[in-house]
Amino acid sequence: MVDKTRVSLIGLGSMGTAMAHRLLDQGFDVDIWNRSAKDIDELRDKGARQVELIEALRNDFVMSLLSNDDAALDVFSDERLATAKPGAIHINMSTLSPAASETLASRHDAHGIGYIAAPVLGRPIAITSGKLLVVAAGKAGDIDAAGHIFDKIAAQYWNVGEDHSKSNFVKLGVNYNLIHALQAIGESVALVESAGVDANTFMEILTHTAFTGSAYVGYGPMIVNRAYTPRGFSMALGLKDVKLVEDAAASLGLTLPVATVLHQLFDQALVDPDLKDLDWSAVAELTRQKKIR
Protein backbone atom coordinates (compact mmCIF):
# COMPACT_ATOMS: atom_id res chain seq x y z
CA MET A 1 0.00 0.00 0.00
CA VAL A 2 1.42 3.38 -1.02
CA ASP A 3 1.91 5.83 1.86
CA LYS A 4 0.86 9.31 0.71
CA THR A 5 1.87 11.09 3.89
CA ARG A 6 3.55 14.38 2.94
CA VAL A 7 6.91 14.80 4.63
CA SER A 8 9.25 17.78 4.54
CA LEU A 9 12.96 16.97 4.33
CA ILE A 10 15.30 19.75 5.42
CA GLY A 11 19.01 19.40 4.65
CA LEU A 12 20.30 17.86 1.42
CA GLY A 13 23.82 16.79 2.20
CA SER A 14 24.79 13.22 1.34
CA MET A 15 22.63 11.80 4.14
CA GLY A 16 19.68 14.10 3.49
CA THR A 17 19.71 13.41 -0.24
CA ALA A 18 19.77 9.67 0.42
CA MET A 19 16.86 10.09 2.84
CA ALA A 20 14.86 12.03 0.25
CA HIS A 21 15.36 9.17 -2.22
CA ARG A 22 14.31 6.62 0.40
CA LEU A 23 11.14 8.54 1.27
CA LEU A 24 10.20 8.88 -2.40
CA ASP A 25 10.94 5.22 -3.07
CA GLN A 26 8.67 4.26 -0.16
CA GLY A 27 5.75 6.23 -1.58
CA PHE A 28 5.82 9.39 0.52
CA ASP A 29 5.07 12.81 -0.93
CA VAL A 30 8.21 14.82 -0.22
CA ASP A 31 8.88 18.55 0.05
CA ILE A 32 12.56 19.48 0.16
CA TRP A 33 14.51 22.51 1.30
CA ASN A 34 18.24 23.12 1.65
CA ARG A 35 20.13 26.02 3.19
CA SER A 36 22.20 26.56 0.05
CA ALA A 37 21.68 26.04 -3.69
CA LYS A 38 21.63 22.36 -4.59
CA ASP A 39 21.17 20.36 -7.77
CA ILE A 40 17.92 18.50 -7.11
CA ASP A 41 16.96 17.52 -10.66
CA GLU A 42 17.11 13.81 -9.84
CA LEU A 43 14.88 14.25 -6.80
CA ARG A 44 12.50 16.50 -8.70
CA ASP A 45 12.24 13.92 -11.48
CA LYS A 46 11.17 11.34 -8.87
CA GLY A 47 8.43 13.65 -7.61
CA ALA A 48 10.03 15.75 -4.86
CA ARG A 49 8.75 19.30 -4.59
CA GLN A 50 11.19 22.11 -3.82
CA VAL A 51 9.62 24.61 -1.42
CA GLU A 52 10.55 27.56 0.74
CA LEU A 53 11.31 26.87 4.40
CA ILE A 54 8.13 28.51 5.62
CA GLU A 55 6.11 26.06 3.51
CA ALA A 56 8.24 23.08 4.56
CA LEU A 57 7.36 23.81 8.18
CA ARG A 58 3.64 23.52 7.47
CA ASN A 59 3.52 19.77 6.90
CA ASP A 60 2.47 17.29 9.57
CA PHE A 61 5.94 15.74 9.58
CA VAL A 62 9.23 17.55 9.17
CA MET A 63 12.50 15.63 9.00
CA SER A 64 15.92 17.27 9.18
CA LEU A 65 19.45 16.13 8.50
CA LEU A 66 21.64 19.16 9.12
CA SER A 67 25.39 19.21 9.58
CA ASN A 68 25.84 20.63 13.06
CA ASP A 69 24.37 22.42 16.09
CA ASP A 70 24.63 25.90 14.59
CA ALA A 71 22.75 24.90 11.44
CA ALA A 72 19.96 23.18 13.38
CA LEU A 73 19.57 26.02 15.88
CA ASP A 74 19.47 28.57 13.06
CA VAL A 75 16.92 26.76 10.91
CA PHE A 76 14.66 25.91 13.85
CA SER A 77 14.71 29.29 15.54
CA ASP A 78 11.81 30.54 17.66
CA GLU A 79 10.86 32.93 14.88
CA ARG A 80 10.60 30.15 12.30
CA LEU A 81 8.92 27.68 14.62
CA ALA A 82 6.23 30.29 15.26
CA THR A 83 5.20 29.84 11.61
CA ALA A 84 5.10 26.02 11.74
CA LYS A 85 1.91 24.00 11.68
CA PRO A 86 0.60 23.50 15.24
CA GLY A 87 0.79 19.85 16.22
CA ALA A 88 3.39 19.04 13.57
CA ILE A 89 6.17 16.64 14.52
CA HIS A 90 9.83 17.37 13.78
CA ILE A 91 12.03 14.27 13.46
CA ASN A 92 15.58 15.54 13.89
CA MET A 93 17.95 12.92 12.50
CA SER A 94 21.13 15.01 12.75
CA THR A 95 24.09 14.25 14.97
CA LEU A 96 23.88 17.07 17.50
CA SER A 97 25.13 17.77 20.99
CA PRO A 98 22.79 16.77 23.81
CA ALA A 99 22.64 20.44 24.85
CA ALA A 100 21.50 21.58 21.40
CA SER A 101 18.89 18.84 21.30
CA GLU A 102 17.46 19.96 24.63
CA THR A 103 17.36 23.57 23.44
CA LEU A 104 15.50 22.54 20.31
CA ALA A 105 13.08 20.39 22.31
CA SER A 106 12.22 23.36 24.54
CA ARG A 107 11.69 25.63 21.54
CA HIS A 108 9.38 23.17 19.85
CA ASP A 109 7.38 22.58 23.02
CA ALA A 110 6.88 26.32 23.45
CA HIS A 111 5.25 26.46 20.03
CA GLY A 112 3.13 23.32 20.38
CA ILE A 113 5.24 21.28 17.98
CA GLY A 114 6.35 17.71 18.61
CA TYR A 115 10.07 17.01 18.65
CA ILE A 116 11.84 13.67 18.28
CA ALA A 117 15.61 13.47 18.55
CA ALA A 118 16.32 10.59 16.18
CA PRO A 119 19.98 10.42 15.11
CA VAL A 120 20.76 7.78 12.52
CA LEU A 121 23.38 5.03 12.42
CA GLY A 122 24.69 4.26 8.96
CA ARG A 123 26.11 5.75 5.77
CA PRO A 124 24.00 7.01 2.83
CA ILE A 125 23.96 3.51 1.29
CA ALA A 126 22.35 2.20 4.48
CA ILE A 127 19.50 4.67 3.98
CA THR A 128 18.80 3.84 0.35
CA SER A 129 19.12 0.08 0.94
CA GLY A 130 16.76 0.08 3.92
CA LYS A 131 19.43 -0.92 6.44
CA LEU A 132 19.48 2.30 8.44
CA LEU A 133 19.24 2.19 12.23
CA VAL A 134 17.57 4.97 14.23
CA VAL A 135 17.75 5.86 17.93
CA ALA A 136 14.70 7.92 18.91
CA ALA A 137 13.85 9.90 22.03
CA GLY A 138 10.81 12.06 22.72
CA LYS A 139 7.23 11.90 23.90
CA ALA A 140 5.76 8.45 23.43
CA GLY A 141 2.80 9.83 21.48
CA ASP A 142 5.09 11.61 19.01
CA ILE A 143 7.19 8.52 18.42
CA ASP A 144 4.07 6.39 17.97
CA ALA A 145 2.70 8.89 15.45
CA ALA A 146 5.96 8.82 13.51
CA GLY A 147 6.24 5.04 13.71
CA HIS A 148 4.97 4.44 10.18
CA ILE A 149 7.77 6.69 8.86
CA PHE A 150 10.44 4.92 10.90
CA ASP A 151 9.10 1.57 9.69
CA LYS A 152 9.60 2.62 6.06
CA ILE A 153 13.01 4.30 6.30
CA ALA A 154 14.84 2.09 8.80
CA ALA A 155 15.63 -1.56 9.37
CA GLN A 156 15.14 -0.99 13.09
CA TYR A 157 14.57 1.86 15.50
CA TRP A 158 14.86 2.10 19.25
CA ASN A 159 12.88 4.30 21.62
CA VAL A 160 15.24 5.24 24.47
CA GLY A 161 12.75 7.37 26.41
CA GLU A 162 11.40 10.90 26.68
CA ASP A 163 14.70 12.61 27.55
CA HIS A 164 15.79 13.85 24.14
CA SER A 165 19.46 14.01 25.06
CA LYS A 166 19.61 10.24 25.61
CA SER A 167 19.42 9.47 21.89
CA ASN A 168 22.20 11.97 21.23
CA PHE A 169 24.40 10.39 23.89
CA VAL A 170 23.79 6.98 22.28
CA LYS A 171 24.73 8.30 18.84
CA LEU A 172 27.90 9.93 20.17
CA GLY A 173 28.80 6.70 21.96
CA VAL A 174 28.39 4.71 18.74
CA ASN A 175 30.41 7.21 16.70
CA TYR A 176 33.13 7.31 19.33
CA ASN A 177 33.51 3.54 19.05
CA LEU A 178 33.57 3.83 15.28
CA ILE A 179 36.28 6.48 15.36
CA HIS A 180 38.34 4.19 17.58
CA ALA A 181 37.81 1.40 15.05
CA LEU A 182 39.09 3.54 12.18
CA GLN A 183 42.28 4.28 14.05
CA ALA A 184 42.64 0.68 15.27
CA ILE A 185 42.30 -0.61 11.70
CA GLY A 186 44.81 1.94 10.48
CA GLU A 187 47.36 1.03 13.13
CA SER A 188 47.02 -2.73 12.70
CA VAL A 189 47.21 -2.45 8.90
CA ALA A 190 50.33 -0.29 9.22
CA LEU A 191 51.85 -2.92 11.53
CA VAL A 192 51.33 -5.91 9.24
CA GLU A 193 52.21 -4.00 6.07
CA SER A 194 55.47 -2.91 7.65
CA ALA A 195 56.19 -6.57 8.39
CA GLY A 196 55.59 -7.50 4.74
CA VAL A 197 52.18 -9.15 5.21
CA ASP A 198 49.54 -8.62 2.52
CA ALA A 199 47.01 -6.23 4.06
CA ASN A 200 44.01 -7.75 2.27
CA THR A 201 44.90 -11.18 3.65
CA PHE A 202 45.20 -9.66 7.11
CA MET A 203 41.81 -7.98 6.78
CA GLU A 204 40.23 -11.27 5.68
CA ILE A 205 41.65 -12.93 8.79
CA LEU A 206 40.61 -10.05 11.06
CA THR A 207 37.00 -9.93 9.85
CA HIS A 208 36.44 -13.67 9.49
CA THR A 209 35.48 -14.26 13.11
CA ALA A 210 36.87 -11.73 15.54
CA PHE A 211 35.55 -8.47 14.07
CA THR A 212 32.52 -9.09 11.86
CA GLY A 213 30.66 -5.82 12.41
CA SER A 214 30.01 -3.21 9.73
CA ALA A 215 32.81 -0.94 10.96
CA TYR A 216 35.50 -3.48 10.23
CA VAL A 217 33.87 -5.20 7.26
CA GLY A 218 32.96 -1.85 5.68
CA TYR A 219 35.88 0.38 6.54
CA GLY A 220 38.58 -2.30 6.66
CA PRO A 221 38.78 -2.86 2.89
CA MET A 222 38.51 0.90 2.30
CA ILE A 223 41.56 1.51 4.47
CA VAL A 224 43.55 -1.45 3.13
CA ASN A 225 42.97 -0.41 -0.49
CA ARG A 226 43.00 3.35 0.15
CA ALA A 227 39.52 3.60 -1.35
CA TYR A 228 38.66 6.93 0.25
CA THR A 229 36.59 8.38 -2.59
CA PRO A 230 33.81 9.05 -3.11
CA ARG A 231 33.63 9.99 0.53
CA GLY A 232 30.64 8.90 2.56
CA PHE A 233 31.49 10.99 5.62
CA SER A 234 33.85 13.94 5.64
CA MET A 235 36.96 14.47 7.73
CA ALA A 236 35.46 17.69 9.09
CA LEU A 237 32.40 15.84 10.35
CA GLY A 238 34.68 13.28 11.98
CA LEU A 239 36.35 16.06 13.95
CA LYS A 240 32.94 17.49 14.80
CA ASP A 241 31.92 14.16 16.32
CA VAL A 242 35.10 13.92 18.39
CA LYS A 243 34.47 17.43 19.75
CA LEU A 244 30.85 16.57 20.55
CA VAL A 245 32.01 13.49 22.46
CA GLU A 246 34.56 15.53 24.42
CA ASP A 247 31.95 18.15 25.33
CA ALA A 248 29.37 15.52 26.27
CA ALA A 249 31.88 13.72 28.48
CA ALA A 250 32.85 16.97 30.17
CA SER A 251 29.18 17.72 30.91
CA LEU A 252 29.03 14.38 32.76
CA GLY A 253 32.31 14.88 34.62
CA LEU A 254 34.06 12.18 32.59
CA THR A 255 37.59 12.11 31.22
CA LEU A 256 38.11 10.15 27.99
CA PRO A 257 41.90 9.86 27.64
CA VAL A 258 41.98 8.67 24.02
CA ALA A 259 39.67 11.46 22.84
CA THR A 260 42.55 13.94 22.97
CA VAL A 261 44.64 11.74 20.68
CA LEU A 262 41.78 11.27 18.21
CA HIS A 263 41.13 15.02 18.23
CA GLN A 264 44.78 15.68 17.37
CA LEU A 265 44.69 13.14 14.53
CA PHE A 266 41.66 14.71 12.88
CA ASP A 267 43.15 18.18 13.36
CA GLN A 268 46.27 17.00 11.54
CA ALA A 269 44.31 15.26 8.78
CA LEU A 270 42.30 18.40 8.10
CA VAL A 271 45.40 20.44 7.34
CA ASP A 272 46.99 17.72 5.21
CA PRO A 273 46.29 18.60 1.55
CA ASP A 274 46.31 14.93 0.58
CA LEU A 275 43.79 13.86 3.22
CA LYS A 276 41.48 16.72 4.14
CA ASP A 277 38.93 16.14 1.37
CA LEU A 278 38.82 12.34 1.61
CA ASP A 279 36.48 10.06 3.55
CA TRP A 280 37.06 10.27 7.30
CA SER A 281 38.51 6.76 7.30
CA ALA A 282 41.57 8.26 5.56
CA VAL A 283 42.67 9.43 9.01
CA ALA A 284 44.32 5.98 9.05
CA GLU A 285 46.83 7.26 6.50
CA LEU A 286 48.55 9.38 9.13
CA THR A 287 49.75 6.17 10.76
CA ARG A 288 50.43 4.25 7.56
CA GLN A 289 52.41 7.08 5.99
CA LYS A 290 54.26 7.81 9.25
CA LYS A 291 52.93 11.36 9.30
CA ILE A 292 51.85 11.51 12.93
CA ARG A 293 53.39 14.46 14.68
Buried (B, 14 or more C-beta within 10 A) or exposed (E): EEBEBEBBBBBBBBBBBBBBBBBBEBEBBBBBBBBEEBEBEEBEEBEBBBBEBEBBBBBBBBBBBBBBBEBBBEBBEEEBBEEBBEEBBBBBBBBBBBBBBBBBBEBBEEBEBBBBBBBBBBBBEBBBEEBBBBBBBBBEEBBEBBEEBBEBBBBEBBBBBEBBBBBBBBBBEBBBEBBBBBBBBBEBBBEBBEEEEEBEEBBEEBBEEEBEEBBBEBBBBBBBEBBBEEBBBBBBBBBBBBBBBBBBBEEEEEEBEEBEEBBBBBEBBBEBEEBBBBBBBBBBBBBBEEBEE
